[in-house]
Amino acid sequence: MSQPSLIYYNLRPSRVEHQPTLFAAHRLGYRVLLVTDQPALDVPRDVVREQVVVDTYDVGAALAAGRRLARAHRVDGVLTWSDRDVNTVALLAEELGLPGPPPEAARIARNKYRMRQAMSAHPELVPRFRHVGTWVEAEAAAADIGYPAILKPTVAAGSIAIFELHNADDLLRAFDTLTQHIRPTVNPIFGRGVSQLIYEEFLTGTEHSVEGYVRNEEVTVAGITDKETLPPFHTEVGHVFPTALGEPEREAVLALTSQVIKVFGLDDCVFHLECKVDKGRAKLIEAAARGGGDYITSHLVPLATGQSFHENAIRVATGAAPVAAGEPVFHAGVKKIVTPDAGVFEGFAGLAEANATPGVEHIVLERAIGEHVAPPPEDYTGCVLGSVIARAATRAELVHRLDTLTKTLAPVIR
């Protein structure tokens, strides 16, 4: 019982992305106790000492599993790497007297409507918005806010089910589609009750995320990432770290971040904040009480800075201060390859040539050969066939390498 351990609630879907979370624990002298929906078969046994398989969407069952592990082992911290388990981590950490986001702050960070409500004293930092539960409310929101606009679920993750609206016909199609889609029987991320929608003004400008830590109410920013999304469903298809924003825009993003963390009440956790920047002003899209996915914190931050984001996440979760990183010495990025059509995925042509491209770090196969795939809105998560991760000395060189890689890799869809 004396060996220090960490409880992890689930792992990232990709082996390439979840292994750095395990290696970080190992380097810092911890063993991992995994509470998971599906048993992880490809994890090192000397790191993952025990796995408990439960339905982690059932918060009561997930908490009970965490309590059992805490009684049997010395647990120094509780962590998760995605949105779905943030509330559970907050509740268990509070029960065990361990560092973690306050439960109320975690609830705010899991609901886009609550986020905007929390920021009501700072309307200049959020888009105009209205809660939508019925078609009458959707029409009223459109009359109040107008077009263009965005309609999306209040609870989701990974840019699932975001609809861009330009007129009343778009609103009707989006509302009908979303009310059928945002059910736990379609995707359990939407919870066990009836999910709701949020209608908000369309923000122009460039899109970014902020990766960082907050401990004892002190915010440490690891960096700002530039984001690329694919219209009209705003599927995230690329990230580059560090940002190319100028100094005034970076300051606006950092000021927004500081205010959001304070208002939400986030503390003793990592965060991943998404925003848009236009004409020197930054506005909040959302802020999560967990690290960024899409290989941002697992690969891009370490590749650019030489520092493990996950090690700092563990430090914060165990009550230690994060280690501040110096300025990035490289540029790192990821580009996703989205299926152009529905069909059966048979792999990529040009894989050997892409793998020989200078600066390539990983080519990740996100879908299994023989799996049926489809673009949004039919499939928001399974539409990504693969991801390429690269590093370069300059941003221009990095962007060129990522473009070359995605052009070389041609998906074969039957």
C-alpha positions, 0 to 999 in steps of 0.5 A: 500500500506504500507505493504511490499511485494515480487513479486515471479515469479512462485513456485517450482513444489513440494508443499514440496519444495515451501512452505519454500519459502512462510514461509520464506517471512512470518517470515521476515514480507513480503506478497507474490504477485505471478505471475504464469502460474497456480494458486496455490491452496494450499498456505496460503492466509495470505501469498500470498495476490494476484495471477496473472496468465499469460504465464510467458514464455512470458517475455513481459506479465510477466513483464507487470504483475509485473509492475501492481503489483508494482503500486498497492503494496509496492514491496521491492523485486523480486525473482524466484526459478527456471531458467525460470524466471531469465531474467524476474526478472533481468529486473523487478528489474532493472526497479523498482530500486530494487536489482537483477542480472544485466540483462546481467549477467542473460542472461549469466547465462541462456545460457551454450554457453554464460557461456563458452564464458564469461570464454574464458580468463580462459580456464582451468576452463571450458571444451573444447566446440563448438557451434552446430546448424547443423549436419555439425557443430556437425561433426566438433565439434567431429573432434576437441574435440573428444570422450567421449563428451557431447551434450546438449541444450544451454538453459534448466534446471534440467539436461534435454536432456543431452547425453553422446557420445562415438562414431559417432553413439552416436553423430548421435542418440543424434543429431537427438533426440535433434533436435526434442526435443529442441522445445518450442512445446515439452518443453517451457523451450527452448524458443520461437525461435530455440534452439541450442546445445553445444558439449563439452569434457566429464569431469571426476571426482566427481560432486558438486554444490555450494549454495550461495549469492552475494551482493555488489560484495561480495560472501557468500557461504552457502556450497558445495553439493555432487551430484549423477547422473544416466548415460547415461543421467546424470539425477540428483538422489541424493544430500548430504550436506555438501560435503565430499571433502577434503580441497584442493578440497574445495578451488579449488571449492571456487576459481572457484566460485569466478572467475565465479561470477566475470566474469559473473557479477552476483550481488545482487542475490543468485546463484547455481553453478555446477562443476566437481572436478578431481585431485584437479582441479574444472571445471564449468558445469554451474552457475545459478542466482537462488537458487538450486532446488532438495530440496537443498536450501529448505531442505538440507541446513536448515536441516544441518545448522539450517539456512534458505537459503530462508530467506537469498535469501529474504534479498539479494533481498531486499538490506540486507546482508545475515546472515552467517551460522556456520559450519553444525552440521548435514548431510542432503541428498535427493535421488530420485526414478526414474521409471525403466519402462514406464507405469502407476504409481500406487504408492510405496510398502513399504511406511509404512516401509520407513516412520518409518525409523529413520532420515527420514524427508520427503517422497515426491510423485512426480507423481500422482497415475494413471499418465503415466511415462517413463524413459529418454530419453522419459521423463526427468522430469516425470521419477522421481516418488518420493524423500526421504529426511533424516538427520543424525549426520554423513555422513555414517549414512545418506548415509545408511539411504538414501540407506535403504529408496530407497530400501524399497520404491518399485515403482509399474508400470503397 
